[in-house]
Amino acid sequence: MPRTAIPLLFVLLLCPAARGQDSTPAAPPAQAAPRLELKVGATDGDLRPGWAPVEVRIENPGPALRVKLTVTLLRDNEPTLSCHRDVRLPEKGRLREWFTLPFSESWGHVEVEVLDLERGERVARLVGQSLTVRRPYAYGGGREPRILFLGEDLEYRQASWLLDRNLTTWLEVAGPDRLPDRVLAYDTFDLIVLRDADLSGASPASREALIRWVQMGGKVLLVPGRRLAWFRDPAIQRLLPGTTLTSHTLEGLEQLEQRYGAFRTPHNRRETFEVFVPSGDEPELRGSSNSSANRLLEQLPSGKAFRFVNELRLGKGWVYVLAADPARPPLDRWMGRTTVTREVRQVVNDNYISHSH
């Protein structure tokens, strides 16, 4: 081989351009786009006209980003209202942002857009499902109630006793993990029902928002299961400050059965069940002037009287406590259950018929 060929060989090996290859540096791999989730209202249910919360959840799989987050109301695919804010997405982290937007009596969509402020380009977009916004019906000078029912057993029939057949009622059934974590999100509801709900499944912010909402004038109905320990849950205890409940095993509700009808039991066998009543003299529970609550008086074997539904003031709001669950055996076969549950509804009548936030 000629000596001049050796340097030429090294040039071909070491210089890509000499081999006919592109010497331009390879472009960095494309960054994974942030993932978006959208929730409108407290539970993604139907909306009433007025202001409602819009929650945007962002999961960023890449490095930290400075972005502009824009939420737009669309009607017939045309923007009607838009608002935005600049936020920082944490590296490989999550972010939740809330907007409060006015919804009119119609239907449409909510669009979310994420713009990378450094590159000036859109990195994520999501258009939510179609929304239904309708005006509630008027009833007795008020409006139709809206109830949020949270419990471990989410069968609709377990909550249907709350419904007044003479009144259109919005009943939403959800798990504790769907409990809103902003006070404003509760404002669309007239009554929150906790049926043996394990609130440990809700975030600390959700539990705090619930307490605050009641203190500001909201109403909560506590429906116990079979465990006294449920009332010892820290979140439930905060709804019952200074109140201790005790458990008692009964075979019937003698006074209420005489007034409203007996239990239907197979082969006339009496089934035992638990009732949960306040211990000692508690004037905040005993001093109610509510005539419906006073009609639901019962007596323990010890002779102590108790109400089937108790009322407790918490700030400007009310907490109602049932002694037992009308949807559980043997109360679900009670001839007088329909009448008794009507009386229970009447106790909170001022709340979810004529009360407005």
N, C-alpha and C positions, 0 to 999 in steps of 0.2 A: 504494500500500500504506500503511495507517495506520502511524504511527510506533511504536505499541505492538506491532506485529507483528514489528518488527526484533529487539528483545531476545528475544522469544519464539523466533524462528528460531535465534538463537545458543544458547539453552538447549537446544533440540532437537538441535543438532549436537554440542554439547560434553558433554552429560550422557546417558550410555547409558540410565540409569533412566528418563529422560523419554521415550526412544524405545521403552520397553517391554522393554528387554533386561536380563538378569541381570548385576548389577555384581559378583558373587562372583568373586574371582580364580580363574583356571584352575588345576586340580590339576596338580602336577608329573608328568611322564611316569613310568610305572611302570619301576622299575629291573629290568634283566635279571637273572634268577635265576642263581646260581652253578651250574656244571655239575659233576657228580660222576662219578668212576670208582672202582671197587671191585675189589680183588684179595685173595683169601683163600688163604693158604698161599704157597709159593714161586712156583708157576707156575699157579695156578688149577686144579690137578689134584685128584684125590681126596685126601682127608685121612685120616690115622690119628687114632685117639682121643688126646687130649692137647692140649697148648698149641700154638697155631699163630698166626703173624702175620697181621694184617688190615691192609692198606694202603688208605688213602683218599686219592684225589687230587681236589683242588678247583681249578677254574678260575673266577676271579671276573672277570666282564667289566665290573664297575662300580667305584664308589668303595670305599675301604677299609671293612671291616666288622669289628665285634667279634661273634663268634658262639659259640654252644655247639654242639659237634660230638658227636653221640651215635651210638654203634654198639650195635645190639641183635641178639641171637640169637633167631630165631623158630623155633618148632616148631608145626606145624599152625596157622600164622598167629598164635600166641600167644607173647608175649615170655617167654623163659626166663632171660635175663641181659642186663644193659645196663650200659654204662660211657660216661662222657662227659668232656670237657675243654673249657675255654674257649680259643679261639684267635683270632688276628687275621688276617683275609684281606687280603692286600696289594691295593692299587688296581690293577685290570687286571693281576692277576698270578696265580701258581699257588702252591699249597701242598700238601705231602704230609705226612700224619700216619699214625703206626703205632700199632696197638693189639695187645695179646697176649691172646688169649681161649682158654678151654678148650672143646674140642669133644668131645662124647660119641659113643658108637657108635650113630649114627642119622643121620637126614638132616634138613635144614631150610634156612633162608635167613638171610642177614645183611642187616639194614636199616641205612641211614645217614640221619641227619636233621640238618639245619643250621637252627639257630634264631637269628634276629637278636636280640641282647640288648637293643638300644636300642628296637626296635619291639615286642619280645615276640611275634614271629610267625615261623612256619616259612617259610623261603625256598627250601629244596631238600630233596628226599627221594629215596632210591634203594633199591630192594629187589633184592638180587643174585640170581643164578641158584641153582637148587636144588643143595645140596651133598650129596656122598656121603661118609660117614665110616664106615670099616670097619676092623676089627682085622686086622692082618697075620697070615698063616699061620705057624705054627711049623715049623721045619725044622732037624733035627740039633741040637736044643737051642738054636737061635737063632730067627730070624724071616726072612720073605721079604725080599729086598733091594729097595731102591728106588734107581734110577739116573737121574741127570739128564744127558742127552746134548746137548751144544751144539756146533754146527758150521755151516759154510757150506752144506754139502749136507745137507738135513734129511729126506731120504728115510729112512723107517723101516728099510728093508732095510740101509742103510749102518750101522745100529747094532745090527741083530739078532744079529750074531755074539757080542755081549756076553751074550746070554741063555743060561741053563742050561736045557735042555729038561726036566730033572728037578726044576726048581725054579720056582715061580711068582715072576715078577719084574715089578716095576713099572718100566717104561722110559718116561720122558718125554723127548720130543725138542723142542728149542726153539732159537731163535736167541740170539746173545750179548746182544741187547738185552733179553732176558728174565732175565738173570742177576740174582739177588736182590741188594739193596744193604744188607741187614742180616744179621749173622752168624746170628741166630736162624732166619732163613728157610732156611738150608742144613741145619739140624739134622734136617729131615725126610728127608734123603737119606743114603745110605750111600756113594755114590760119585758124583763129578762127572767126566764125560768131556769133554775138550776136543779136538775133532777139527779140526785146522787152523783153529781158530776165531779170527777177527779180533776181539780183545777191545777194539779201539778203538771198537767199537759199543756197548760197555758203559760205564756211567757210572763216574767215578773212585771213587765210593762202593761200587759193585758190585765192582770189582776189589779194592779194599781189604778188603771183607768176605770175598771168596774167600780171599785170602791169610791173613787172620786165622783163618778157619774151619779151614784146613789146619794152621796153627800150633797150634790148640787140639785137634787130633786127627782132623781130616777127611782124606779120601783123594781124590786127583785122579789120573786117568789121562790122559796126554798122547799123542795119536795124531797123528803128523805127516802133512803132505801131501807136496808135492814141493819145498817151498821151505825151504832152510836159514834164510832170513831170518825165518821164523816164530819160531824159537827166540830171535831177537834182539829180539823185541817186549818192551818193558819189563815188562809184566805177566807174560809167560812167564818172563823172566829172574829175576823175583822168586821164582818157584816152583822155580828151579834155581840157588840161590846158589852161586857159586864153581864152576859146572860149565859147560864149553864143549863143544859138540857139533860134530862135523865130518861132512860129507856124503861118501858114497862110492857110486860107480856099480857095480852088480853085475849079473850075468846069471842068478844063481841063488843058492841057499843050500845049498851042497853037503852040509855035514854034516847039516843039518836034513832035507834031501830024502832022504838015505840012511836017516835014522831014521823019517821020517813019510810019505814018498812024494814023487814028483817033481811038478813043475809040469805042468799040461796046457796046451800051447801049440799054436796052429794050425800044421800042417805041420812040427811039431817045431822051429819057430824060437824061439830064445831071445830074450826081451824084456829090455831093461835096466830097472832101477829104482833108486831111491835108498834108501840106508839111512843113518840118523843115529845115530852112536855117540859116546860120550864120548872126548875126546882125552886122551892121556897116562894116567898112573896115577892113578886116582881111587878111593882105598880105600873112600869112602862108597858107591860104586856096585859095587865089586868084592868087597867083603867080605861079601856077603849069604850067609846060611846057608839061604836058601829053596831047597829041593831042586828045585822046579818051575822056578825061574829058572835054576838051574845046569844043568838038562836042556836048556834052550834056548840052548845055546852055539853060536856060528858063528864063522867065521874070514874076515878080509879077505884080499885077494890079497897084502897085505904080510906076512901071517902073524899079525897081531894078532887075538886072540880078542875077541869081544864077545857080549853077551847080547841076545837078541831083545827082552827086557823088562828094564829096569834099575829099581832101586829107590833112592830118595833120601829121606833123613830130613829133614823140615822141622818144627822144633819138636817137638810131640808127634804130628804127622801124617806121612803118606807121600805122595810123588809118584812115580808109575810112568811110565816113558817107554818107548814102543814104538819099535823101530828102524825100522819101516815099518808102513803101514796094511794090515791083512789084507783090507780091503774094496776095495782098489784093484788094478788089473791090474799084474803078472800074478799077484799073490798070491791074488786072488779065484778063480783057477782052480787053485789048489794042491790036490793030492790030500790033503795032510796038514793043510790049514788047520783042519779041524774039531778035530783032535787038538791042534794047536798053540794054537788059541784056547782050548781047554779048559785047557791048561797056563797060559795067560795068566790065565784066570779064577782058577785055583788060586793064583797068586801073590798075588792080592788077596782070596783066599777068606776070610781072617780078618776082612777089612774088611766085605764086604757080605753075609756070612752070619751070623757070630756076633757081630760088633761091634754095640754099641748105644750110642746117645748118652744 
